[in-house]
Amino acid sequence: MTIYNEFTNYANIPVAAALSIVLGLATWAVLYAAHSLAGARAGAGA
């Protein structure tokens, strides 16, 4: 909701862009961690 407010209500484009990058990096980090943990438990063929 924060990025929505920054982009629409406040028109604060630099902050919205920074939040987008940070949230994107956080998403990739979580996906990488989940993939690593699943791979460690299930093996390389999973």
C-alpha positions in Angstrom: 0.0 0.0 0.0 2.9 2.3 0.6 4.2 2.2 -2.9 0.6 2.8 -4.2 0.4 6.0 -2.0 3.8 7.2 -3.1 3.0 6.7 -6.7 -0.6 7.9 -6.9 -1.5 10.2 -4.0 1.9 11.9 -3.5 3.3 11.6 -7.0 6.7 10.9 -5.4 8.3 9.1 -8.3 11.8 8.7 -6.9 10.5 7.1 -3.7 8.1 4.9 -5.6 10.9 3.7 -7.9 13.2 3.0 -4.9 10.5 1.1 -3.2 9.9 -0.9 -6.3 13.5 -1.9 -6.6 13.8 -2.8 -2.9 10.6 -4.9 -3.0 11.8 -6.6 -6.1 15.1 -7.5 -4.6 13.4 -8.7 -1.4 11.1 -10.9 -3.6 14.1 -12.4 -5.5 15.9 -13.0 -2.2 12.9 -14.9 -0.8 12.5 -16.9 -4.0 16.2 -17.8 -4.0 16.1 -18.9 -0.3 13.0 -21.0 -0.9 14.5 -22.6 -4.0 17.8 -23.3 -2.1 16.0 -24.9 0.8 13.7 -27.0 -1.4 16.7 -28.1 -3.5 18.7 -29.1 -0.3 15.8 -31.2 0.9 14.6 -32.7 -2.3 17.9 -33.2 -4.1 19.1 -31.9 -7.5 16.5 -33.8 -9.5 13.5 -32.1 -8.0 
